[in-house]
Amino acid sequence: MKTINKFKKQKKYLTKVLVFVGILIFGSCNFEFELPEEGSIEDATPPSADFDFSQSTENFRLYNFANLSNSATNFSWNFGDGNTSIEKEGVNEYPGEGSYTVTLTVSDALGVESTISKTIEVIQPEEPDVPDPILVNADFTKLPKSSGSDCTCSAWINKDLGDQGESSSGNGGSDNVLKFDNNEPDHIYQEFEVTPNSDYTIEIVASFKDLTGGSFPSMLEVRALAGSGYVSGYSPMYFTDTALFPQENWGYTSITQVEDAANNLLTEAISNPGDDSYVTYRFTFNSAANNSVALFIRGIGGPATGGGGGDFGYNSGDEEIRVDSIVITAINL
């Protein structure tokens, strides 16, 4: 009986020891609960790379890249031609035409990455066609002018450079052509808008009266005058209503100015063919650096002075000249 009681006491003691040791072991454990790191919301919204691109309208090799990525803080561009960038928005000038693969890699604060690649075709766009210049009353219809009676010369007067042409009939119509009278300083003048460094064709349908056999056969002189030669401070205005066209104080105000070789993009003189039929004459000129040009046409061949009109230092010759129409077109290859 003593033995049994002794065993029970030892068992009870051993149980207490084990419980105590268990408590020590449990207490010595360092339990840590990991809290979410600051900004770890990116785990729920990982970055997504995307971009769009556009070509410059002024330089076909220059592209702008709009970054459309979400949840990203770092950016790495590879433009496909060896150029790279770490800016958020991309811009790159390519060496020339070709196909380029553009890659954007983005990442967030936790280092999670997203990559997207797109291929662009760098192509030089075709140049738009140069528009035809606009001439007013180019078929010489009898219309109102700013002062005086209606005339086929309406929109074509510059009294600083000569006498106005006269209304006449011809080429199957009535009051439908403009006449350069013989032995007078008759002219036509009109300014028009052009595209710089472009080629143009001038077509003039004209008729000369038969040669009289005199000493001064008439010639028709055609000049395309550069806007760079306009008088200082002059800015061209382009009217559409013949009744609004001024009759003087245009960009060219003297014959000296007109005859300055530096101001001429085209100078041609048409001789009397000895045939009074209407003939189409064609000439070409380049606008050079000008965006405005003045067309000046006059009868020449007569004495410089002593004609039947004003004194401008020139006169038409012995025969009348008639102009039916003028057309100027851009040459687009």
Backbone bond lengths (Angstrom), bond angles and torsions (degrees), N, CA, C in turn:
res aa  C-N    CA-C-N  psi(-1)  N-CA   C-N-CA  omega(-1)  CA-C   N-CA-C  phi
1 M - - - 1.474 - - 1.512 111.09 -
2 K 1.320 114.00 -38.07 1.470 118.64 176.51 1.520 110.50 -65.22
3 T 1.334 113.95 -36.90 1.479 117.95 179.98 1.506 110.61 -64.28
4 I 1.307 116.57 -42.32 1.477 120.38 -179.38 1.516 110.17 -64.34
5 N 1.281 118.56 -44.63 1.468 121.30 179.67 1.518 111.42 -63.18
6 K 1.335 113.51 -38.20 1.471 117.50 178.68 1.512 110.60 -64.22
7 F 1.322 118.31 -39.53 1.470 122.57 -179.48 1.526 110.15 -66.27
8 K 1.333 116.37 -40.64 1.467 119.77 179.02 1.517 111.32 -63.39
9 K 1.318 115.18 -38.72 1.475 117.96 179.33 1.525 110.98 -65.98
10 Q 1.356 116.29 -41.12 1.476 119.84 179.38 1.527 110.26 -64.61
11 K 1.338 116.53 -40.74 1.473 120.01 -179.77 1.520 110.69 -64.33
12 K 1.313 115.31 -40.92 1.462 119.47 179.64 1.520 110.66 -65.35
13 Y 1.327 114.71 -38.51 1.470 119.77 179.50 1.508 109.92 -67.20
14 L 1.339 117.25 -42.98 1.463 121.40 -179.47 1.521 110.36 -63.10
15 T 1.290 116.90 -38.95 1.477 120.11 179.27 1.518 111.02 -62.57
16 K 1.312 116.31 -41.69 1.470 119.52 178.81 1.517 111.00 -63.93
17 V 1.365 115.29 -39.82 1.479 118.96 179.26 1.512 110.40 -62.43
18 L 1.330 116.60 -45.49 1.471 120.16 -178.88 1.525 111.22 -62.70
19 V 1.328 115.62 -40.37 1.465 118.80 177.99 1.512 110.56 -63.43
20 F 1.320 115.97 -41.53 1.468 120.20 -179.69 1.514 110.97 -64.04
21 V 1.357 115.53 -45.45 1.478 119.64 179.02 1.514 110.44 -61.97
22 G 1.343 116.03 -39.62 1.468 119.20 179.25 1.507 111.61 -61.76
23 I 1.352 113.89 -39.64 1.476 117.29 179.28 1.520 110.76 -64.67
24 L 1.351 115.70 -40.63 1.465 119.02 179.06 1.524 111.39 -62.62
25 I 1.322 114.83 -44.96 1.477 118.39 -179.12 1.518 110.51 -63.23
26 F 1.327 115.97 -45.28 1.463 119.93 -179.41 1.516 111.12 -62.40
27 G 1.334 116.06 -40.54 1.462 119.79 -178.40 1.504 113.02 -70.96
28 S 1.356 115.38 -27.19 1.465 117.45 -178.82 1.519 112.99 -77.60
29 C 1.312 118.28 -14.75 1.483 121.12 180.00 1.525 109.82 -70.81
30 N 1.345 116.14 137.70 1.478 122.41 179.82 1.526 108.45 -102.92
31 F 1.312 116.36 93.04 1.467 119.81 -178.84 1.530 109.17 -85.00
32 E 1.346 116.04 124.67 1.480 121.65 177.78 1.519 109.00 -123.77
33 F 1.318 115.82 132.08 1.464 121.01 175.69 1.528 107.66 -104.79
34 E 1.356 117.11 116.18 1.472 120.99 -177.98 1.518 110.11 -70.29
35 L 1.340 113.37 125.12 1.455 119.51 176.35 1.527 109.51 -91.57
36 P 1.308 119.38 153.65 1.472 121.56 177.68 1.522 110.41 -60.77
37 E 1.339 115.83 137.12 1.462 119.91 177.35 1.516 109.47 -68.86
38 E 1.310 113.40 157.02 1.455 119.12 179.98 1.534 109.75 -61.95
39 G 1.340 119.06 135.04 1.454 123.07 179.37 1.510 114.25 76.10
40 S 1.328 117.80 6.95 1.457 119.12 -175.81 1.516 112.58 -70.89
41 I 1.336 117.23 7.78 1.457 120.21 173.85 1.520 111.19 -59.84
42 E 1.395 116.67 -21.89 1.457 121.05 177.67 1.516 111.23 -58.96
43 D 1.356 116.86 -26.57 1.465 119.47 177.79 1.522 110.57 -60.70
44 A 1.332 115.82 -34.53 1.456 120.01 -179.57 1.521 111.59 -81.99
45 T 1.350 116.79 -23.27 1.471 121.22 179.54 1.521 108.66 -130.92
46 P 1.304 118.64 78.09 1.462 121.33 -179.77 1.526 110.96 -63.29
47 P 1.331 118.17 155.68 1.464 121.07 -178.08 1.524 111.85 -65.35
48 S 1.319 114.84 150.46 1.465 121.73 177.81 1.518 108.17 -133.11
49 A 1.329 117.87 115.30 1.464 122.75 -175.95 1.525 110.86 -83.55
50 D 1.320 115.46 138.70 1.463 120.97 174.20 1.519 108.14 -165.05
51 F 1.322 116.39 153.17 1.459 120.58 177.36 1.520 109.43 -157.83
52 D 1.316 114.49 162.60 1.461 122.44 173.61 1.517 107.27 -128.29
53 F 1.324 117.75 166.57 1.464 119.94 -177.10 1.522 110.14 -144.92
54 S 1.331 115.13 157.63 1.463 121.48 178.51 1.517 109.25 -146.05
55 Q 1.316 115.15 148.23 1.461 122.35 -179.06 1.522 109.68 -94.32
56 S 1.317 117.00 138.58 1.460 121.30 177.88 1.526 109.90 -64.93
57 T 1.317 116.33 142.15 1.460 120.55 177.95 1.524 111.81 -80.10
58 E 1.326 117.21 -14.97 1.456 121.04 -177.41 1.522 112.65 -101.99
59 N 1.333 117.31 -27.84 1.463 122.29 -179.15 1.522 107.70 -137.25
60 F 1.331 116.82 106.43 1.463 119.83 -172.49 1.520 112.28 -64.19
61 R 1.335 119.05 -19.19 1.467 121.85 -179.27 1.529 112.90 -84.88
62 L 1.323 116.89 -9.17 1.467 121.50 -176.59 1.531 110.27 -96.84
63 Y 1.347 115.15 124.90 1.468 121.21 -179.75 1.524 110.20 -122.40
64 N 1.324 115.13 142.54 1.462 122.40 173.98 1.523 108.47 -110.85
65 F 1.344 115.77 135.99 1.458 121.79 -177.25 1.528 109.04 -116.29
66 A 1.325 115.77 119.27 1.466 121.99 179.64 1.525 108.96 -93.61
67 N 1.327 115.87 121.89 1.463 121.47 -177.94 1.531 109.69 -79.96
68 L 1.327 116.61 117.46 1.463 122.29 -179.44 1.526 112.04 -109.95
69 S 1.329 116.70 16.70 1.466 121.28 -175.86 1.529 111.68 -69.33
70 N 1.339 114.80 155.07 1.468 121.81 177.45 1.529 110.69 -117.40
71 S 1.325 116.08 146.59 1.472 123.96 172.69 1.521 112.51 56.55
72 A 1.304 117.44 36.13 1.466 121.55 -179.02 1.520 110.41 -119.79
73 T 1.342 114.45 146.56 1.468 120.30 178.75 1.522 112.67 -119.84
74 N 1.316 117.73 -17.42 1.462 122.39 -179.59 1.526 109.34 -127.60
75 F 1.343 114.90 145.08 1.458 119.75 -173.00 1.528 109.89 -136.74
76 S 1.306 115.66 142.89 1.462 121.04 178.14 1.524 108.70 -142.64
77 W 1.350 114.61 116.83 1.462 120.81 -179.41 1.523 110.28 -102.50
78 N 1.312 115.65 140.12 1.464 122.57 167.43 1.521 105.71 -127.23
79 F 1.343 116.02 111.85 1.458 120.31 -170.80 1.530 113.64 -84.78
80 G 1.304 117.80 0.08 1.456 120.66 173.63 1.507 115.28 86.65
81 D 1.334 116.88 -0.76 1.468 120.43 178.26 1.526 111.07 -122.43
82 G 1.326 116.57 15.50 1.460 120.99 -177.77 1.506 113.62 98.45
83 N 1.312 117.81 -12.69 1.460 121.67 179.01 1.526 110.32 -90.02
84 T 1.335 115.81 142.86 1.462 121.95 179.82 1.521 110.05 -134.53
85 S 1.332 115.76 168.18 1.464 120.97 178.35 1.520 108.88 -159.99
86 I 1.337 115.64 151.47 1.465 120.81 174.83 1.533 110.54 -116.35
87 E 1.325 116.03 13.36 1.458 119.60 175.88 1.527 109.64 -75.73
88 K 1.321 115.95 157.65 1.462 119.34 179.55 1.523 110.74 -64.77
89 E 1.318 116.80 -48.20 1.464 121.53 177.62 1.523 108.69 -97.99
90 G 1.314 116.21 145.96 1.461 119.94 -176.34 1.517 112.80 -109.87
91 V 1.316 116.14 148.60 1.460 122.94 172.28 1.514 107.42 -147.64
92 N 1.331 116.06 138.34 1.462 118.94 -176.63 1.515 109.90 -153.63
93 E 1.324 115.65 139.53 1.463 121.66 174.28 1.522 108.21 -106.59
94 Y 1.315 116.15 118.36 1.455 121.38 -176.14 1.521 110.86 -83.77
95 P 1.324 116.70 155.23 1.469 119.72 -176.98 1.521 113.77 -70.78
96 G 1.315 117.34 -20.71 1.456 120.18 -179.21 1.511 110.90 173.33
97 E 1.317 115.55 -169.57 1.457 120.42 179.72 1.525 110.43 -63.89
98 G 1.320 116.43 151.39 1.455 120.39 177.98 1.508 112.13 153.87
99 S 1.338 114.83 178.62 1.456 122.45 178.27 1.526 109.00 -104.32
100 Y 1.321 116.95 128.03 1.461 121.88 -176.48 1.535 109.51 -131.13
101 T 1.343 115.75 135.16 1.460 121.18 176.57 1.524 109.03 -97.28
102 V 1.308 115.94 117.46 1.464 122.72 -178.10 1.527 108.47 -101.13
103 T 1.330 115.71 128.43 1.465 121.18 -178.28 1.524 110.16 -120.81
104 L 1.327 115.44 130.97 1.463 121.99 175.19 1.526 108.53 -117.66
105 T 1.333 115.30 121.91 1.462 121.57 175.11 1.522 108.40 -112.58
106 V 1.338 116.04 127.93 1.464 120.43 179.91 1.524 108.90 -124.31
107 S 1.324 115.85 156.53 1.466 120.99 176.84 1.516 109.44 -146.54
108 D 1.356 114.75 163.37 1.456 119.34 177.76 1.521 109.77 -107.86
109 A 1.334 117.01 -172.35 1.464 121.62 -176.05 1.521 112.63 -65.71
110 L 1.327 117.52 -19.98 1.460 121.20 179.43 1.521 112.51 -92.89
111 G 1.340 115.50 1.01 1.458 119.04 178.51 1.510 114.78 85.48
112 V 1.314 117.51 7.30 1.463 120.57 177.02 1.525 108.30 -74.21
113 E 1.327 117.63 131.26 1.460 122.50 -173.26 1.527 111.98 -112.69
114 S 1.345 113.83 157.35 1.461 122.26 172.21 1.521 107.30 -144.99
115 T 1.317 117.14 139.49 1.460 121.66 -175.85 1.528 110.09 -131.68
116 I 1.332 115.09 142.39 1.464 120.78 174.84 1.522 108.67 -140.57
117 S 1.317 116.99 143.43 1.464 122.74 178.30 1.524 109.31 -126.99
118 K 1.318 115.19 140.85 1.464 121.52 175.79 1.523 108.40 -137.56
119 T 1.324 116.16 146.13 1.462 121.45 179.29 1.521 109.33 -102.06
120 I 1.327 116.17 131.54 1.460 120.73 176.59 1.520 109.17 -116.26
121 E 1.320 115.33 148.11 1.456 121.96 176.96 1.523 108.10 -108.70
122 V 1.322 115.99 110.93 1.463 120.46 178.93 1.523 107.79 -87.28
123 I 1.321 115.80 110.97 1.463 121.55 -176.74 1.520 108.52 -131.49
124 Q 1.301 115.91 132.61 1.461 119.95 176.56 1.527 108.87 -72.50
125 P 1.329 118.05 119.74 1.471 119.49 -178.71 1.521 111.16 -69.08
126 E 1.317 115.19 152.20 1.457 119.95 177.37 1.525 109.68 -68.51
127 E 1.318 114.25 142.63 1.456 119.02 177.52 1.530 109.20 -68.25
128 P 1.331 117.65 135.58 1.469 118.88 177.01 1.520 110.57 -66.86
129 D 1.311 115.91 152.18 1.456 119.95 178.57 1.524 110.55 -61.50
130 V 1.321 114.95 141.78 1.463 120.77 175.03 1.527 107.54 -74.04
131 P 1.322 118.59 128.60 1.470 119.70 -179.17 1.522 111.83 -72.31
132 D 1.315 115.35 154.28 1.462 120.37 175.50 1.525 109.53 -73.00
133 P 1.318 117.21 141.92 1.466 119.63 175.46 1.528 110.81 -64.33
134 I 1.310 114.87 156.68 1.465 120.84 178.76 1.525 108.71 -105.66
135 L 1.320 115.72 117.95 1.455 121.94 172.71 1.524 108.37 -106.96
136 V 1.307 116.14 139.83 1.459 121.65 -179.70 1.525 108.96 -98.49
137 N 1.332 115.39 133.54 1.469 122.66 -178.04 1.527 111.31 55.73
138 A 1.324 114.60 46.06 1.465 120.12 -177.95 1.521 112.81 -74.88
139 D 1.343 117.45 -11.49 1.468 119.97 176.21 1.525 111.47 -103.68
140 F 1.317 116.64 9.91 1.464 124.23 172.70 1.528 112.54 54.35
141 T 1.326 113.55 59.35 1.458 121.73 172.86 1.528 108.54 -86.24
142 K 1.303 116.30 147.27 1.461 120.34 179.26 1.528 109.15 -74.07
143 L 1.336 115.77 109.10 1.459 121.88 -173.25 1.524 110.54 -133.74
144 P 1.354 117.37 164.33 1.467 119.90 177.74 1.529 111.34 -64.95
145 K 1.322 115.63 150.04 1.457 120.82 171.39 1.516 108.78 -124.63
146 S 1.324 117.19 173.94 1.465 120.90 -171.40 1.520 112.92 -63.94
147 S 1.312 117.90 -26.19 1.465 121.56 173.46 1.523 108.07 -154.01
148 G 1.323 115.70 148.50 1.453 119.52 -177.59 1.521 111.51 91.40
149 S 1.315 115.38 179.99 1.459 121.15 -175.74 1.518 111.58 -77.71
150 D 1.329 115.07 162.97 1.458 120.52 178.14 1.524 109.93 -57.27
151 C 1.329 115.08 148.30 1.464 118.65 -173.93 1.522 109.90 -156.68
152 T 1.323 116.26 148.15 1.467 119.18 172.65 1.525 110.85 -69.74
153 C 1.316 116.16 -10.18 1.465 121.10 178.29 1.523 112.49 -86.25
154 S 1.333 117.99 -1.79 1.464 120.99 -178.18 1.519 110.60 -55.74
155 A 1.330 115.74 134.76 1.473 126.23 -176.94 1.520 112.49 80.99
156 W 1.333 117.50 2.31 1.468 120.76 -175.00 1.529 112.61 -125.65
157 I 1.313 117.93 29.60 1.463 120.65 -173.74 1.523 110.98 -113.08
158 N 1.339 115.57 133.22 1.462 122.69 169.59 1.525 107.02 -140.42
159 K 1.323 116.10 93.88 1.461 121.14 -173.39 1.521 113.29 -67.16
160 D 1.338 117.55 -10.78 1.463 119.84 175.53 1.525 111.47 -75.56
161 L 1.330 116.75 -15.97 1.468 120.33 -173.53 1.515 114.01 -115.71
162 G 1.325 118.52 -5.69 1.460 119.46 -179.88 1.510 111.66 161.04
163 D 1.334 114.79 -177.70 1.456 120.89 176.56 1.526 109.48 -82.67
164 Q 1.327 115.16 150.73 1.458 118.55 179.82 1.521 110.65 -70.12
165 G 1.350 115.34 151.34 1.456 118.77 172.58 1.520 110.27 -68.14
166 E 1.324 115.97 172.31 1.461 120.43 -174.36 1.523 111.03 -119.70
167 S 1.328 115.55 151.46 1.459 120.32 176.26 1.519 109.76 -70.19
168 S 1.327 115.20 141.57 1.456 120.07 178.50 1.525 108.77 -156.02
169 S 1.314 114.80 174.92 1.459 120.91 179.66 1.517 109.43 -118.90
170 G 1.317 115.17 149.82 1.457 119.02 179.15 1.510 111.85 171.66
171 N 1.294 115.30 171.52 1.465 122.64 178.55 1.526 111.54 54.76
172 G 1.357 114.44 39.47 1.460 120.14 174.61 1.499 115.31 85.44
173 G 1.333 119.83 10.19 1.453 121.11 -178.32 1.510 112.34 -131.81
174 S 1.336 114.74 -175.44 1.453 121.40 179.19 1.518 109.13 -129.74
175 D 1.331 116.26 133.02 1.469 121.44 -176.29 1.523 110.49 48.88
176 N 1.311 115.75 48.85 1.471 121.05 -172.97 1.517 113.48 -130.24
177 V 1.323 117.63 5.50 1.460 120.77 177.25 1.520 108.85 -134.40
178 L 1.314 115.60 164.14 1.464 121.27 177.57 1.523 109.02 -109.66
179 K 1.327 115.61 134.51 1.463 120.56 -176.14 1.528 111.04 -108.14
180 F 1.337 114.90 131.82 1.462 122.21 167.30 1.524 105.43 -96.51
181 D 1.324 115.67 107.18 1.461 119.20 -175.65 1.518 110.52 -68.22
182 N 1.312 116.20 153.72 1.460 120.05 178.13 1.532 110.08 -72.35
183 N 1.321 114.28 146.07 1.468 122.36 176.98 1.532 113.06 58.32
184 E 1.345 116.38 34.22 1.457 121.30 176.04 1.535 109.16 -138.49
185 P 1.353 116.43 155.29 1.472 120.20 179.45 1.537 111.41 -87.01
186 D 1.330 116.53 56.44 1.462 120.06 -178.77 1.533 110.48 -78.56
187 H 1.327 115.25 148.87 1.469 119.44 -174.78 1.528 109.68 -153.70
188 I 1.314 116.47 170.79 1.466 123.48 163.55 1.531 107.49 -135.88
189 Y 1.335 115.16 148.89 1.467 121.07 -176.34 1.526 108.12 -149.55
190 Q 1.330 115.92 132.80 1.470 120.07 173.34 1.522 109.63 -155.20
191 E 1.322 114.96 137.57 1.467 121.63 176.09 1.524 109.67 -95.27
192 F 1.323 115.80 145.06 1.466 119.78 -179.66 1.522 109.50 -148.21
193 E 1.310 114.34 158.59 1.464 121.30 -176.77 1.523 110.45 -86.59
194 V 1.339 116.15 140.30 1.463 122.05 178.18 1.526 109.73 -133.80
195 T 1.319 114.67 168.56 1.462 121.85 172.94 1.521 108.12 -95.92
196 P 1.324 118.96 128.40 1.472 119.99 -178.86 1.525 112.45 -56.31
197 N 1.329 114.39 147.43 1.470 122.88 174.96 1.527 112.47 56.63
198 S 1.318 115.51 40.93 1.464 121.15 179.64 1.523 109.91 -123.42
199 D 1.327 114.62 154.12 1.466 121.04 -179.37 1.523 110.25 -98.90
200 Y 1.324 114.83 143.44 1.465 121.26 -178.12 1.523 110.34 -137.24
201 T 1.327 114.30 151.92 1.458 121.63 173.98 1.520 109.17 -112.81
202 I 1.320 116.12 133.93 1.461 122.09 174.01 1.524 107.85 -108.00
203 E 1.320 116.89 126.99 1.462 122.05 175.12 1.523 108.53 -117.07
204 I 1.316 115.56 123.31 1.462 121.92 -178.40 1.524 108.19 -121.81
205 V 1.319 116.11 123.85 1.465 121.07 176.01 1.524 106.92 -98.89
206 A 1.327 116.35 114.99 1.465 120.63 -172.70 1.524 111.31 -141.18
207 S 1.326 114.27 160.67 1.463 121.47 179.26 1.520 109.44 -138.62
208 F 1.314 116.55 137.04 1.465 122.92 175.23 1.530 108.55 -106.27
209 K 1.310 116.41 138.83 1.452 119.32 169.67 1.525 108.99 -66.20
210 D 1.325 115.88 153.53 1.457 119.81 -177.39 1.525 110.96 -55.65
211 L 1.304 115.46 145.91 1.463 121.00 178.20 1.522 110.42 -57.81
212 T 1.318 115.39 136.91 1.459 120.53 -179.79 1.515 112.08 -89.49
213 G 1.326 116.92 -13.81 1.456 119.80 -176.15 1.510 112.73 85.46
214 G 1.327 116.63 7.16 1.450 120.22 179.85 1.526 112.48 -77.82
215 S 1.301 115.51 -176.28 1.469 121.82 -175.93 1.524 113.22 -81.16
216 F 1.349 116.41 -12.59 1.466 118.68 -173.32 1.538 111.01 -130.25
217 P 1.319 117.59 76.41 1.463 119.27 177.14 1.535 110.30 -64.48
218 S 1.305 115.22 141.14 1.469 119.83 -178.14 1.524 111.60 -73.72
219 M 1.325 114.66 150.30 1.461 122.92 172.50 1.525 107.81 -134.77
220 L 1.320 115.46 152.70 1.461 120.72 176.84 1.524 107.84 -110.02
221 E 1.330 115.71 116.70 1.466 120.87 -178.12 1.530 109.77 -98.17
222 V 1.338 115.67 134.52 1.466 122.75 -178.47 1.523 108.54 -121.14
223 R 1.320 116.35 125.68 1.469 120.85 178.30 1.533 109.98 -131.09
224 A 1.314 115.05 134.47 1.465 121.65 168.01 1.521 106.26 -104.39
225 L 1.326 115.84 114.74 1.462 121.88 -172.49 1.528 110.43 -102.74
226 A 1.314 115.63 131.96 1.467 121.53 -176.40 1.522 111.62 -69.99
227 G 1.321 115.36 139.58 1.458 119.71 174.76 1.516 112.55 -62.44
228 S 1.331 116.42 -24.37 1.467 119.74 177.79 1.519 111.59 -64.86
229 G 1.333 117.04 -15.24 1.457 121.00 179.40 1.510 114.06 -94.06
230 Y 1.341 117.25 1.57 1.459 119.51 177.45 1.528 110.11 -60.08
231 V 1.316 115.84 154.05 1.462 119.96 178.74 1.526 109.18 -58.90
232 S 1.314 115.26 150.10 1.461 121.29 -176.27 1.528 111.24 -56.97
233 G 1.320 115.21 133.95 1.457 120.92 177.39 1.513 114.87 84.47
234 Y 1.331 117.16 -0.66 1.463 120.16 -177.52 1.524 110.96 -84.30
235 S 1.323 116.57 134.67 1.463 122.59 174.81 1.522 108.25 -120.98
236 P 1.319 117.98 121.75 1.472 119.78 -176.73 1.518 112.26 -66.94
237 M 1.326 114.71 145.94 1.460 122.42 172.68 1.521 107.15 -124.68
238 Y 1.329 115.36 139.50 1.457 119.79 -175.56 1.527 109.34 -113.05
239 F 1.329 114.67 113.97 1.458 121.09 -178.18 1.529 109.73 -95.60
240 T 1.317 115.51 157.36 1.460 120.32 175.96 1.525 112.08 -116.41
241 D 1.323 116.66 -20.59 1.462 122.45 179.80 1.522 108.34 -99.55
242 T 1.330 117.04 121.35 1.471 120.08 -176.97 1.525 111.85 -59.89
243 A 1.328 117.75 -28.47 1.461 120.72 -178.68 1.522 112.36 -70.82
244 L 1.328 117.05 -11.54 1.463 120.54 -179.26 1.526 112.68 -100.43
245 F 1.312 117.86 -9.94 1.460 120.36 -177.60 1.526 110.74 -66.94
246 P 1.340 118.07 125.19 1.466 119.61 171.30 1.534 110.14 -61.38
247 Q 1.303 116.07 163.86 1.461 120.04 178.81 1.528 112.16 -114.12
248 E 1.311 116.74 5.20 1.462 121.67 176.85 1.529 108.63 -163.71
249 N 1.345 115.43 179.11 1.473 122.27 -179.95 1.523 112.64 61.21
250 W 1.309 115.89 42.25 1.456 121.67 173.57 1.529 109.76 -87.13
251 G 1.311 116.74 -167.32 1.463 120.51 -178.02 1.517 113.82 -68.11
252 Y 1.336 115.89 -29.78 1.468 120.70 175.37 1.515 108.24 -109.79
253 T 1.340 115.02 127.11 1.463 120.27 -172.86 1.519 113.63 -123.41
254 S 1.344 118.10 1.42 1.465 119.96 179.45 1.521 109.78 -151.36
255 I 1.318 115.78 152.94 1.465 120.91 177.16 1.528 110.30 -67.58
256 T 1.318 117.51 -31.63 1.469 120.34 176.07 1.518 110.50 -59.50
257 Q 1.295 115.19 -43.29 1.465 121.43 177.39 1.531 110.21 -63.20
258 V 1.328 116.96 -42.07 1.466 122.16 179.73 1.521 111.07 -63.41
259 E 1.307 116.95 -41.75 1.466 121.12 -173.30 1.520 113.57 -85.53
260 D 1.313 117.81 -0.77 1.465 121.20 174.50 1.530 108.10 -66.93
261 A 1.323 116.16 117.91 1.469 120.75 -175.28 1.522 112.34 -56.72
262 A 1.322 117.22 -32.62 1.465 120.69 -178.45 1.525 112.16 -65.75
263 N 1.324 117.17 -19.74 1.463 121.02 -178.02 1.524 113.22 -93.34
264 N 1.323 117.22 -2.64 1.459 120.22 -173.05 1.521 112.45 -103.45
265 L 1.325 115.77 121.67 1.460 122.14 173.18 1.524 110.48 -89.11
266 L 1.306 116.23 -22.68 1.466 122.82 178.97 1.517 108.80 -153.43
267 T 1.323 116.48 134.40 1.463 122.12 172.28 1.520 107.85 -139.53
268 E 1.325 116.62 115.70 1.460 121.92 179.70 1.523 108.77 -136.12
269 A 1.325 115.60 147.92 1.458 121.05 176.34 1.523 108.52 -126.71
270 I 1.334 116.45 125.05 1.463 122.37 -178.98 1.520 108.18 -98.60
271 S 1.314 115.68 122.70 1.464 120.52 179.37 1.524 110.46 -83.92
272 N 1.315 115.83 156.07 1.460 121.46 176.67 1.525 109.10 -65.39
273 P 1.356 117.51 118.18 1.459 119.28 -176.94 1.523 113.58 -77.28
274 G 1.336 117.16 -4.37 1.461 119.46 -177.71 1.514 112.26 76.68
275 D 1.314 116.92 19.94 1.463 123.21 -178.38 1.518 106.88 -143.09
276 D 1.342 117.13 124.06 1.462 118.94 -174.13 1.531 114.09 -86.01
277 S 1.319 118.61 11.78 1.464 120.64 176.39 1.530 109.66 -73.14
278 Y 1.326 114.72 158.75 1.464 119.15 178.92 1.525 109.46 -81.23
279 V 1.314 115.26 128.90 1.460 122.68 -175.34 1.529 108.58 -123.76
280 T 1.338 116.22 142.49 1.466 120.84 176.01 1.522 109.50 -93.20
281 Y 1.318 115.75 121.71 1.467 122.32 178.56 1.531 108.07 -107.68
282 R 1.323 115.77 134.84 1.469 120.79 -176.97 1.523 110.83 -122.09
283 F 1.325 114.25 136.78 1.464 121.35 176.63 1.529 108.16 -139.58
284 T 1.311 116.35 158.15 1.465 121.01 176.71 1.524 109.74 -126.63
285 F 1.317 115.20 152.22 1.463 120.70 174.74 1.514 108.73 -150.09
286 N 1.318 115.67 160.11 1.457 122.67 174.89 1.521 108.41 -110.20
287 S 1.318 116.06 137.38 1.464 120.51 -175.24 1.523 113.60 -75.21
288 A 1.350 116.96 -9.38 1.474 121.79 -177.35 1.536 109.13 53.67
289 A 1.320 117.21 -138.15 1.470 119.88 -175.45 1.525 112.97 -87.49
290 N 1.323 117.33 12.79 1.464 121.42 -173.87 1.522 112.75 -90.30
291 N 1.327 115.66 146.82 1.462 120.37 169.93 1.522 111.84 -110.37
292 S 1.327 115.81 3.36 1.462 121.37 175.44 1.526 108.65 -142.82
293 V 1.318 115.47 140.85 1.466 122.19 -179.44 1.523 107.79 -137.47
294 A 1.321 116.33 147.89 1.462 121.42 175.00 1.525 108.98 -113.52
295 L 1.325 115.95 130.78 1.463 121.09 174.80 1.523 108.03 -94.99
296 F 1.330 116.09 123.62 1.466 122.03 -179.51 1.520 107.75 -126.42
297 I 1.330 116.03 120.53 1.465 121.81 179.56 1.522 107.69 -128.11
298 R 1.326 116.07 134.99 1.462 120.08 -178.69 1.525 110.12 -146.20
299 G 1.332 114.26 157.40 1.456 119.69 171.30 1.521 109.19 -84.42
300 I 1.312 116.66 134.30 1.468 121.67 178.07 1.532 108.57 -134.57
301 G 1.292 115.24 179.14 1.463 121.11 178.80 1.508 113.21 115.34
302 G 1.343 116.83 -20.37 1.449 120.08 179.75 1.522 111.84 -89.93
303 P 1.327 117.14 179.95 1.467 121.11 177.25 1.525 110.74 -61.47
304 A 1.324 116.29 151.87 1.462 120.66 -178.99 1.522 111.42 -65.22
305 T 1.306 117.43 -29.51 1.463 121.26 -178.85 1.523 109.24 -132.82
306 G 1.327 114.41 168.27 1.455 118.95 174.34 1.509 114.77 87.07
307 G 1.315 117.77 11.07 1.457 119.55 178.64 1.513 111.76 -79.45
308 G 1.336 114.62 -172.68 1.455 119.76 -175.95 1.513 113.89 -88.23
309 G 1.319 118.50 3.33 1.462 120.29 -178.51 1.512 111.86 -124.57
310 G 1.332 115.28 -149.67 1.452 120.73 -179.77 1.521 111.97 -70.72
311 D 1.325 114.41 168.64 1.468 120.45 -178.58 1.531 109.02 -98.50
312 F 1.332 115.05 100.50 1.465 120.57 -179.75 1.529 112.19 -122.24
313 G 1.335 116.09 6.23 1.458 119.69 178.10 1.515 113.85 86.13
314 Y 1.316 118.14 10.86 1.466 121.43 175.58 1.527 109.17 -156.55
315 N 1.329 116.12 158.04 1.456 123.32 173.48 1.520 109.17 -148.90
316 S 1.315 115.48 154.84 1.456 119.80 172.38 1.528 108.56 -70.06
317 G 1.334 114.83 167.06 1.457 119.51 -179.78 1.519 112.22 -84.89
318 D 1.322 115.01 -149.64 1.463 120.65 -170.76 1.530 113.98 -79.21
319 E 1.324 118.73 -15.46 1.465 120.40 -175.08 1.536 111.60 -114.65
320 E 1.318 114.20 146.77 1.462 119.55 174.16 1.537 110.03 -71.97
321 I 1.319 114.37 152.84 1.469 121.29 176.09 1.529 107.35 -128.73
322 R 1.322 116.64 137.78 1.466 120.92 177.21 1.528 110.13 -122.16
323 V 1.332 114.84 138.22 1.466 120.82 177.68 1.525 108.12 -116.36
324 D 1.335 116.05 126.59 1.460 121.96 -176.99 1.526 112.29 -92.02
325 S 1.324 117.21 -36.99 1.467 119.63 -177.88 1.518 110.22 -165.50
326 I 1.323 114.13 158.72 1.469 121.86 175.25 1.527 107.72 -135.91
327 V 1.309 116.15 132.38 1.461 121.54 176.84 1.523 108.27 -130.62
328 I 1.329 116.44 131.51 1.467 121.42 174.91 1.524 107.57 -118.86
329 T 1.318 116.42 125.59 1.463 121.09 -179.34 1.522 110.16 -126.85
330 A 1.316 115.01 147.32 1.466 120.74 176.05 1.521 109.19 -77.98
331 I 1.316 116.24 143.81 1.459 121.89 177.22 1.526 107.67 -95.53
332 N 1.324 116.41 109.46 1.461 122.18 178.80 1.518 108.73 -112.67
333 L 1.322 116.60 118.01 1.455 120.87 -177.21 1.521 110.46 -86.39
